[in-house]
Amino acid sequence: MFTGIVQSLGTIRRIVPTTDGWRLTVDLPSGFGTLIQGMSLAVNGICVSVVEYKSRQCTVDIMPETGRRTTFHCWRVGDKVNLERPLRSGDEMSGHFVTGHIDGVGKVLRVVRRQREVRMIIKVPQSFMRYIAAQGAVAIDGISLTVARVRGKVFTVALIPYTLTHTVLGNWHVGDMVNIEVDILARYLDRLMTYGK
């Protein structure tokens, strides 16, 4: 479980195909702390398990289902990625509950800059929109964001300068694909309301 509050940016060092997916190695920034084998880590919002950690490098496995459901196929060596360690008991809950189980991919349709604020309009599959509400929460590339506006198949998020400089959001451009995780509470509420109908 995560909060969507990105702690650091890492850099993709290697992507190696394996017989059952890919092995991804990420360079970790100074001060990120030690990781241990088997622990969870969110990489651009994707929950992965640490396979190996040494010399500020972390290696994880990416399964074919993850490759199909996320933006992983767009990643290249040298790309920056958002990193978040799992939530621990007693930690501050500054974002919202994020599982790291990506629902699918959205597309950046428009970027609007107004003084110190940047607004991004994201298009997602129609089936996602039932879970996205104005003033509600959504995780994009693992970043907990508040939905500013909803219309048709698109929604808008407003970004502050800190978020732009401390996450991969500052590198987003029109046409980029992003990982989307809808609010888990909305997902379960929908399931409860529709189960058995």
C-alpha positions in Angstrom: 0.0 0.0 0.0 1.2 3.5 -0.9 0.0 7.1 -0.6 0.9 8.5 -4.0 3.4 11.0 -2.4 6.5 10.4 -4.6 9.6 10.3 -2.5 12.3 10.4 -5.2 13.1 10.1 -8.8 15.1 7.1 -10.1 16.7 6.5 -13.5 16.2 3.4 -15.6 19.6 1.6 -16.0 18.6 -1.7 -17.7 15.6 -3.4 -19.3 16.4 -7.0 -20.0 13.8 -9.5 -21.6 13.4 -12.8 -19.7 11.5 -16.0 -20.4 8.5 -14.7 -18.5 8.7 -10.9 -18.8 11.4 -8.4 -18.2 14.0 -7.6 -15.5 14.2 -3.9 -14.8 17.1 -2.2 -13.0 16.7 1.3 -11.6 19.4 3.6 -10.2 18.3 5.0 -6.9 19.1 8.6 -5.7 21.4 9.2 -2.8 19.5 9.1 0.5 16.7 6.9 -0.8 17.6 4.3 1.8 18.3 0.5 1.7 15.8 -1.8 0.1 15.5 -5.5 1.0 14.7 -8.5 -1.2 10.9 -9.1 -1.4 9.8 -5.7 -0.3 7.3 -3.6 -2.4 8.3 -0.5 -4.3 6.2 1.7 -6.5 7.8 2.6 -9.8 5.7 5.2 -11.8 2.8 3.9 -9.8 3.4 0.2 -10.5 3.8 -2.0 -7.4 6.8 -4.3 -7.9 8.8 -6.6 -5.6 12.5 -6.0 -5.1 14.5 -8.9 -6.5 17.9 -7.5 -5.8 19.5 -4.4 -4.2 23.1 -3.4 -4.3 25.2 -0.2 -4.7 22.1 2.1 -5.0 20.6 -0.1 -7.7 17.3 -1.9 -7.5 16.3 -4.8 -9.7 12.6 -5.9 -10.1 10.7 -8.3 -12.4 8.0 -7.0 -14.7 5.4 -9.6 -15.7 3.6 -9.7 -19.1 0.3 -8.6 -17.6 2.0 -5.5 -16.2 3.5 -4.9 -19.6 0.1 -5.0 -21.2 -1.8 -2.9 -18.7 0.8 -0.1 -18.1 3.1 2.3 -19.8 6.0 0.0 -19.3 6.4 -0.6 -23.0 7.1 3.1 -23.4 10.0 3.1 -20.9 13.6 3.5 -22.2 17.0 3.3 -20.5 17.8 6.8 -19.1 14.1 7.7 -18.4 13.3 9.1 -15.0 10.7 7.3 -12.9 8.7 8.1 -9.7 9.7 6.1 -6.7 7.7 5.5 -3.5 8.5 3.1 -0.6 5.4 1.3 0.9 3.4 2.9 3.6 4.4 2.0 7.1 2.2 2.0 10.2 2.5 5.5 11.8 3.5 7.2 8.6 1.6 10.5 7.6 -1.2 9.9 5.2 -0.7 12.9 2.9 -2.1 11.5 -0.3 -4.7 8.8 -0.6 -4.7 5.0 -0.5 -2.8 3.8 -3.6 -2.3 0.0 -4.2 0.1 0.2 -7.2 -2.3 -2.0 -9.2 -2.7 0.0 -12.4 -6.1 0.0 -14.0 -4.9 1.1 -17.4 -3.3 3.8 -19.4 -4.4 7.4 -20.1 -3.2 10.0 -22.6 -2.2 13.6 -22.1 -4.4 15.6 -24.4 -3.6 19.1 -23.4 -1.3 21.1 -21.1 -2.4 24.6 -20.0 0.0 26.9 -18.2 -1.4 29.7 -16.1 1.1 31.7 -14.0 2.3 29.2 -11.3 -0.3 26.6 -12.1 -0.3 23.9 -14.8 -3.5 22.1 -15.8 -3.3 18.8 -17.6 -6.2 17.2 -19.4 -6.1 13.4 -19.5 -8.2 11.0 -21.6 -9.0 7.6 -20.3 -11.1 4.7 -21.4 -14.9 5.4 -20.9 -15.1 2.6 -18.3 -12.8 4.5 -16.0 -14.9 7.6 -15.8 -17.5 6.1 -13.4 -14.7 6.1 -10.8 -13.4 9.6 -11.4 -15.2 12.5 -9.7 -14.5 16.2 -9.4 -12.6 16.9 -6.2 -11.9 13.1 -5.9 -8.6 11.4 -6.0 -6.7 9.6 -8.8 -3.2 8.3 -9.1 -1.3 9.2 -12.3 2.1 7.6 -12.7 1.9 6.9 -8.9 1.2 10.5 -8.0 -1.8 11.3 -5.8 -3.7 14.1 -7.5 -7.0 15.8 -7.0 -9.4 15.8 -10.0 -10.3 19.4 -10.9 -12.9 18.8 -13.6 -14.6 15.9 -15.3 -16.1 15.9 -18.8 -17.0 13.0 -21.1 -13.9 10.8 -21.4 -11.5 13.4 -20.0 -10.6 14.8 -16.7 -8.4 17.7 -15.6 -5.8 17.8 -12.8 -4.1 21.0 -11.5 -0.4 20.8 -10.7 1.7 23.0 -8.4 5.3 23.9 -9.1 6.6 21.5 -6.4 4.9 18.5 -8.0 6.3 19.5 -11.4 9.8 19.7 -10.2 9.8 16.6 -7.8 8.1 14.1 -10.0 8.1 13.0 -13.7 5.1 15.3 -14.3 7.5 18.0 -15.3 8.4 15.8 -18.3 4.9 15.2 -19.5 3.9 16.4 -23.0 0.8 16.2 -25.2 0.5 12.7 -26.5 2.3 11.0 -23.6 0.8 7.9 -22.1 0.5 7.7 -18.3 -0.4 5.0 -15.7 -3.9 5.4 -14.2 -5.1 4.0 -10.9 -8.6 5.0 -9.9 -9.5 5.5 -6.2 -9.8 2.0 -4.6 -12.7 3.3 -2.5 -14.7 4.2 -5.6 -13.9 0.8 -7.1 -15.2 -1.2 -4.1 -18.2 1.0 -3.7 -19.1 0.4 -7.3 -18.7 -3.4 -6.7 -20.9 -3.3 -3.7 -23.6 -1.4 -5.5 -23.6 -3.6 -8.6 -22.9 -7.1 -7.1 -25.8 -9.5 -7.7 -27.7 -7.2 -10.0 
